[in-house]
């Protein structure tokens, strides 16, 4: 099956074929570019002005661009076991606040001193191979009031559909509908997604939830979830590799965790006023606690899931799935400071910046595909991410540019994406020594930047002969 994860198709989505053509051209330019800057993406002044007009055009809506992303994703998941992980991030635009037009899609971010907008992305991967398949949903919004209003009694009395947290349920429902041709769907969320109404409305025979627990929920028998887990017998110990994060001062390490799991009947919270949801529901709770550790980020995860957990192996599989949330955290990292720096854009309307972000997700997806393929022998086919001409250029780089030694020879099948990922990592500064740690997403991005420069020169030289 041919994946279409990076091949945009706007046919029939715009009221004007010229807009379709401009959308495809801008998406391709961003895809081949190293920046979120329209100035840095374009080849000449005329193209630059055309892209600015496109992003400012009221007929070019976020919904159209998001629909194109989601349509492509839906073609990649047929009869697959898939995982959808969702999360939110804010994009601060204070550096350019004086130039951004008021009332143009920006509002409060974090507190009343910051302006920007928020994005909630639903990233889809193959559950078995961890291949990136696309995005099933993207939600963009800005706050007209400070977020502190969610602590008021009036806010708490609102129905879930009126709250900002409804984004979790909305994304899950959109994924179920869009990706109904998948074999199975597991939706993974962090603590903000621990919403009673979501557990009542989303799971079915095909669709399962896997959400980190936030509240010490009351159970049917009057006890509390955390207390019950504390008294639950351990199923065993497990070693888990943890990703590092310099920004949060988290150290990459291997942790030994104690694993527990139990079926629990959760009582409907008093804050849920809807009569359309049951008074109780049964889910499985998994708890992992790190042993013999003094780390300040010592693991204590409690996960609620609608997957059946009856064995130690099933509980460990849930923990390993939850770890995959790291990918969507890296997605937002790539969009920001160390990646494509969208917060530094000089566009003058929030609407234009938000549309640029949707278009940029296509480029970030390619970086993540390469990162996931790195050091994986049975990765996805190369032609699913690179076209024929790009593959020829990669081979030229291998033959003429990368120095070969017994310790630094590409070990992967040239038909697999891991072969290209190894080359891109080398271009990004990785030394090629297997003893060196795995190249991260930022190194992969730097390698892609260099590859695109080489590719443009390679094409020119080829066409001149």
Beta strands, then each sheet from edge to edge (+ up, - down):
strand 1: 81-92
strand 2: 107-108
strand 3: 115-126
strand 4: 132-141
strand 5: 184-189
strand 6: 207-212
strand 7: 236-242
strand 8: 253-267
strand 9: 280-290
strand 10: 300-305
sheet 1: 2+ 3- 1+ 5+ 6+ 10- 9+ 8- 7+
sheet 2: 2+ 3- 4+
end
